[in-house]
Amino acid sequence: MILILDLGGKFSRFLGRRIRESKVYCEIVPYTYSVEKIKAKRPEGIIISGGEPNDIVSIDKLDKDIFKLGIPILSIGYGADIMLEYFGGKSTEAKSSRYNFESIKVDRESVLFNGLEEEMPLWANRENVFIDIPQGFRPIANLNGGIVAVENRDEKIYGVKFHPEIDSSKEGKDIIDNFLFKVCICDKKWDMEEFIKDSIDEIKRQIGDKKALCALSGGVDSSVAALLVHKAIGDNLVCVFVDHGLLRKNEREQVEKVFRDEFNMNLITVDASKRFLDKLKGVADPEEKRKIIGEEFIRVFEEEQKKLDGIEFLVQGTIYPDVIESGMDGKVTVKSHHNVGGLPEDMDFELVEPLRQLFKDEVREVGRLLGLSEDIVNRQPFPGPGLGVRVLGEVTEEKLKILREADYIFRDEIKKAKWDDKIWQYFAVLPNIRSVGVTHGERTYNYTIVLRAINSIDGMTAQWVKLPLELLERISNRITEEIPQVNRVVYDITNKPPATIEWE
Ligand code: XMP
């Protein structure tokens, strides 16, 4: 396996995907990870990945002993500056963060560039090059005469100023592959079958013959997590589905059908909607709503646990994007996803999170292999706090009812128009505004519904979908005709970034 030490750079998230696409297992850990822990993971190689220096990264916290471990190292961008400095070298300080595909000449004698073109386009900043090359290292690539890659062949240590990991760079992928297969001599072993086998073993080891409770939400993530744990411990897994009153139309019935009837799992449904709505009364702040919902979730589970005797573990469908966006690896918090950031500290359970290292598309593949129907595997993501973060501002029963109907109509029309398999995620939002309209000659002062449809690969970035105007018109007409409290429908045409996918 390859261990990625994440310095918080904007490109580092792509690196994990690239390595896994090459069928090598990798884990992404914060740069503050100790050398002891690194050794315990026994990686074949380490990649120190960083974008530009920023004040979140404190270099002193990177344990420099990693350079003495004898494990191959590839350091990228800012990570390479830090490494070179440690060995007594120096880089220029870039005056701007202007990156481009620059034509870079490489030395094919170096294992890193073996078998590749002599000159290739790589994502780099012209101003940022190595200036002092420390003893034991030699230059292996240049951009306009400036050194942009170095190697210490004996120690198998490499530093590159360009970014081979960015999405669209085929040459970059070849360079990463050379590091994986020619420097670290990794096996092409990681695939989802392998992941399933390993994680079932791991779950068996962690839980043993004790009992676990699963927070089943009906979404892909928690469904796949539940199935994996079910495979490992069978009936010792009890699934609890909390109807928090923030679900979409018909959702509870669907979950019961699949997991109770098809997969024969131990499923308890708890109707806690009144409880959640009481707690949310008068609360308008999005982060506060998320925290309340997350905390109430855990309380409900704890109560179930007490009823159930001897449950020590809680299974959650946390996936990798939840982990990074919740700031658990030293990054800025974008939103506290209820299943990560919002966990109360006095929790009684030990967590089982088998999907913590996976990206969304990988989770889907695991689901398919475990026999989940395409219907669920392709189900669009639905946030844990549910409609609680799609009713903006205070959540009330009335607003939920309006939103649920609008969302149902939107989904129904998208399906009928056969757009459902072309869109990653689409849903309705109820903003906290009213506006003036006119119905049957009468002035109205009613709610607005926002429609949002986006395409994405893993939820990290997103593009709004150019739906046909006739389809949008049909949806708008139906919503305003069938829901008397709505007199206006708007379509969200913002990408992520700068917006997030959800509105709260
Ligand atoms: P954002 O709004 O952060 O959403 O751009 C990215 C993706 O994550 C989903 N999402 C959540 N998923 N718990 C989840 O399991 C949450 O609290 C949560 N909040 C957002 C969102 O629907 C989108 O697919």
Boltz pocket constraint, residues with backbone or C-beta under 6 A from the ligand:
constraints:
  - pocket:
      binder: B
      contacts: [[A, 325], [A, 335], [A, 336], [A, 337], [A, 338], [A, 339], [A, 381], [A, 382], [A, 383], [A, 384], [A, 385], [A, 425], [A, 458], [A, 459], [A, 460], [A, 496], [A, 499], [A, 500], [A, 501], [A, 502], [A, 503], [A, 504]]
      max_distance: 6.0
